[in-house]
Amino acid sequence: MGTGQRDLRVVVVGAGMAGILSAIKLREAGLTDLVVYEKADRLGGTWRENTYPGIACDVPSHLYSYSFALNPDWTQSFSPGEEIEAYFERVAHEYGVVDDICFGEEVTACDWADGRWHLETAAGTRDEADVVIAATGVLHHPRYPDIEGLEDFAGACFHSARWDHDVALEGARVGVIGTGSTAVQITGAIVDRVAHLSLFQRTAQWIAPMDNPAYDEETKQAFREDPDRLAGVHESLSAAFEGFSHAVVEADSPAMAAIEQACRENLENSVTDPELRERLRPDYRAGCKRLVLSADFYDAIQQPQAELVTEGIERIEPAGVRTTDGRLHELDVLVLATGFRTDAFMRPMAVTGRGGRTLAEAWADRPVAYLSISIPEFPNLFLLNGPNGPVGNFSLIEVAELQLGYVLQLIDRLRDGTCREISASQAATDDLEEQRLEASRHTIWATGCRSWYLDDRGVPAVWPFRFTRFREEMAAPDLSAYDQA
Ligand SMILES: Cc1cc2nc3c(=O)[nH]c(=O)nc-3n(C[C@H](O)[C@H](O)[C@H](O)COP(=O)(O)OP(=O)(O)OC[C@H]3O[C@@H](n4cnc5c(N)ncnc54)[C@H](O)[C@@H]3O)c2cc1C
């Protein structure tokens, strides 16, 4: 290429938000020898897979957008999933990266040998790359509940991320298991369509009030005509969420207290029946679990055809759900809004690093990556939205953009020949992990609740520092934390 730079081949695994971002930014950086392997037949990741009624983002759309492809046409403050999927499709086309994607190709193996990654897909394709970016998602593998008799249910039963649109809800008796953001969105969206809705609640949730106005044509036109105005909205939302990120990592901060107060008032002011109100009142602090935002949940659960079931589930029978009080809740449809296996990351892909070290060995205890990006002895492999990163009511787009900017700086060292292999050192990874464990103890997530943020030790598996620190870390890699060869 005449610039003294090495030509690098890059493989990206996954064509969701982070994979599309990677392809766009790699191309912009002149890394055009790239391929994105996507196991599905369409891009979009989360927003392709989750099509349940009521799906929407719960950070404002003008923040949940690529900073370089802001969208004047979002219809609402928190736009529906369909619109978000269409946005990713459009951006991928506009930035010319769709042809970089090989659909229907699930990467099953990734082995480091002779200074390169050797990949294999389920379809038998083999490829080699100097760099692999794992953009395989975090909320991707559905978690199915371990309830006796689940397979005996005679009606329709599916996970919220595998919604069966052939099943009619009109006039049906529908059960929803779970009370996270997804269950709350489904409840609000279907309550008026069903004959009866049973919401099986194991843990009550704090619900933060949410205003979701539609943008009128005038506002959208103003955004179209004035990109600076649109950028200003993105920036101010980003700053507001940075404030939120500081509150959650400082459990005793006044900002956290204000969020808790807003949730308490929402419950007090929205639910009229004192008995129902108490059953909906969590016994832990707001923000300890991922905060649920909703404009319509309390209203929905107070509809005459809606029922909050707080008795535990004993088992599932062909006719419905039997609770521990002996009652059978007869159902036609059972929705499992039971979340995702959040510790899988790029697995079940079999990854083998330097010296035959497998990912299974490296993550035998639990998933760890330096700054959630790089794993010791796995050179030139970079994770987006990897373990222990900033998740939880933030825009993961903003997180992925910062991570990718950082990764591109590491790739630059491979390109300019400074090194041929780069991965975080074990010492830097262990040291950061130690700091992370200490900081985790002061976060709202560690104040006594069961949540998907907690690892098997009960330690929040997330970024426990201020988001400002994350920004600083991502601005330029501390190269002393890396093994380079
Ligand atoms: C219901 C729901 C609501 C959400 N709401 C928000 C929100 O409001 N704000 C927010 O910031 N985040 C939200 N999230 C998180 C959301 O997952 C991220 O914002 C974002 O979409 C993640 O993008 P990703 O590309 O990292 O992963 P994904 O979107 O999960 O994409 C990963 C892609 O990789 C593919 N893949 C995985 N393994 C392989 C393999 N081995 N080979 C080939 N392809 C593979 C998958 O098929 C998928 O297409 C939500 C998640 C869910 C489930």
The ligand as an ORCA input file, in Angstrom:
! r2SCAN-3c Opt
* xyz 0 1
  C     -35.410     -6.227     24.808
  C     -34.152     -5.447     24.849
  C     -34.178     -4.073     24.982
  C     -33.000     -3.352     25.004
  N     -33.059     -1.997     25.155
  C     -31.906     -1.287     25.172
  C     -31.916      0.129     25.313
  O     -32.954      0.741     25.433
  N     -30.738      0.778     25.330
  C     -29.555      0.112     25.213
  O     -28.500      0.745     25.215
  N     -29.516     -1.211     25.063
  C     -30.653     -1.927     25.049
  N     -30.597     -3.283     24.921
  C     -29.301     -3.943     24.795
  C     -28.987     -4.244     23.318
  O     -28.681     -5.606     23.266
  C     -27.844     -3.379     22.850
  O     -28.205     -2.018     22.892
  C     -27.391     -3.654     21.423
  O     -28.428     -3.936     20.536
  C     -26.348     -4.743     21.429
  O     -25.769     -4.802     20.162
  P     -24.655     -5.870     19.859
  O     -24.312     -5.719     18.433
  O     -23.580     -5.745     20.866
  O     -25.348     -7.268     20.155
  P     -26.613     -7.954     19.483
  O     -27.613     -6.948     19.077
  O     -27.033     -9.030     20.404
  O     -26.017     -8.584     18.153
  C     -25.138     -9.661     18.177
  C     -25.200    -10.337     16.827
  O     -24.186    -11.339     16.767
  C     -24.709    -12.486     16.150
  N     -23.888    -13.601     16.622
  C     -23.713    -14.012     17.906
  N     -22.863    -15.042     17.958
  C     -22.472    -15.286     16.681
  C     -21.582    -16.226     16.086
  N     -20.910    -17.115     16.814
  N     -21.409    -16.200     14.742
  C     -22.075    -15.293     13.973
  N     -22.942    -14.388     14.495
  C     -23.126    -14.380     15.823
  C     -26.154    -12.521     16.588
  O     -26.959    -13.290     15.736
  C     -26.510    -11.033     16.571
  O     -27.022    -10.638     15.314
  C     -31.762     -4.022     24.894
  C     -31.733     -5.408     24.791
  C     -32.909     -6.125     24.760
  C     -32.838     -7.617     24.637
*
